[in-house]
Amino acid sequence: MATIKKSLNQDHSSAWIAQTWLSFIVSISATAIGIFCLPVDGWIKGFMGMGLTFTVGSTISLTKTQRDIYEGKKLTSQIETARVERILTEHDSLK
C-alpha cells in the first residue's frame, strides 16, 4: 500500500511578515526621499523615480518567477516519488 506524505506547509509568522513589509516600505521610502532631495533638475529626478519603479516591478516579477519554478520542481518531484512508490508496491520480489 502506497503511503502519501503530506507536504509541510511552513506558514510565516506575523512578526516575519511585518518585518518584510516594514523593510520594503523603509527602503522604498528612503530611496524616494533621496531622489527627491537630490540637487538636480526635475526631469532627472523623474528619470530616477521611473528607474526605481521599474526596479521594484522587475524584482516582484523575478521573485514570482523563481517561486513558480521552485513550486513546479516540487510538484514534479512529488509525482516522481509517487511513481516510484507505486512501482515498488506493485513489484513482488517473491514471485
Rosetta blueprint (number, residue, H / E / L):
1 M L
2 A L
3 T L
4 I L
5 K L
6 K L
7 S L
8 L L
9 N L
10 Q L
11 D L
12 H L
13 S L
14 S H
15 A H
16 W H
17 I H
18 A H
19 Q H
20 T H
21 W H
22 L H
23 S H
24 F H
25 I H
26 V H
27 S H
28 I H
29 S H
30 A H
31 T H
32 A H
33 I H
34 G H
35 I H
36 F H
37 C L
38 L L
39 P L
40 V L
41 D L
42 G H
43 W H
44 I H
45 K H
46 G H
47 F H
48 M H
49 G H
50 M H
51 G H
52 L H
53 T H
54 F H
55 T H
56 V H
57 G H
58 S H
59 T H
60 I H
61 S H
62 L H
63 T H
64 K H
65 T H
66 Q H
67 R H
68 D H
69 I H
70 Y H
71 E H
72 G H
73 K H
74 K H
75 L H
76 T H
77 S H
78 Q H
79 I H
80 E H
81 T H
82 A H
83 R H
84 V H
85 E H
86 R H
87 I H
88 L H
89 T H
90 E H
91 H L
92 D L
93 S L
94 L L
95 K L
